[in-house]
């Protein structure tokens, strides 16, 4: 009898678990290793929470799944194409004033990826099956066309963005339109924490206006062309805006400028970070023998130190030779000519585990947002060497927040004296480490773990049928109404008419019914 009761109870819990399980499709075609760590970690977290996960990506999952199911739809060939792009080394040719000139280049490359995603045989095979999904997850990189999956499976979209801060393109998708007068655009590089000058506000407004042009005359037409090329009679991508339920931001308020967020925008920055693990024995031995501490140097996965120009490489080596600290350098070649004795190179280094070591005095990095999150997780000061894309913006914000200094790879002042003085300032001025520790406390001070937050809001969107009650009405308002342009024009025309006809200015308000004036003891009021 007891055994039968236990069997019934086990069956009940099994049914309860299955009833709560959702079918989740992740669409993340970009083949960059750093972003795929995020995608994989997020989808694994959902599977471990008991959900049925399918992931379209360039990599096969290698992490253990402890609960639900995890199915890979691998975009074979994508990683090889991406590696070929990286090997061209063009990332080191970018300059800080790149944004407008490079946006179209990035967009055209992305369109190529999205088009190949739809054409890939593994995706085509999946689309021919009868399976259904409750929700679609994707990262937004001007890829409105990927939201066709939500249309096909008649479900809602959870959008993710790994970029630092809150980029304007994602804000635009959910009607969280920022004020150009106060919120500096993603392309505005500098410290605007105390506001912008008149000229800077002109530049800022110009970037916002460019976004409007780029959205309606480049992004939407380009994405529509891809859909029309791959699907019969597809809907216009502009209709997908109402499909977005939740936006997961790979940022955190401790590492970005303070700006308003819509109710359906949730910060989960650092969700991919796990407690540090034990270091390899040879690396631990180097740290243990470093009496004056260790400087950790890594340029991430997109930029290879081995691709540095001969001039830059010599600058680094000559500066490192002068230091009392040991330098651990992630260098992709087996040999580094002219390497001083205090420099140790490895093709790969466990970044998160190294930054946790108390002997790490400084982190020299490209300024990728993931790397900055990892260094703040452990409270380590930073010297950023930004090279392209969001790295410039991330570097300026890190300097603004007081835990970093920057020296862009193509800075005209990139020389031995500059590099040496910046390193010495970061090593000897305790302010930078104190600021890093302060940011670290803010980064960790949350009501729940960021991965748990992400899972909660994804499940919330599923439970509440896309959570339409969180959607801002600004999405449905024409821009001229949203910014009161029609009202401003009304007053301008009225003023012009009154001036031309010599009509008293107070008559401008005549069409407006405010009610009767009631006299009271201390003045007047409207009835």
Helices and strands as residue ranges (DSSP letters): H 2-20, E 23-28, H 33-48, E 52-57, E 69-74, H 78-87, G 90-93, G 96-98, H 99-119, H 121-127, E 135-139, G 144-147, H 148-152, E 156-161, H 168-173, H 198-214, I 215-219, H 220-230, G 237-243, E 244-249, G 253-255, E 265-267, H 281-288, E 294-298, G 305-307, H 310-321, E 326-330, E 343-346, H 351-355, E 360-365, H 369-378, E 382-384, H 391-400, E 404-406, H 416-428, H 430-444, H 450-463, G 468-470, G 473-476, H 479-482, H 485-501, G 505-511, E 517-520, E 523-526
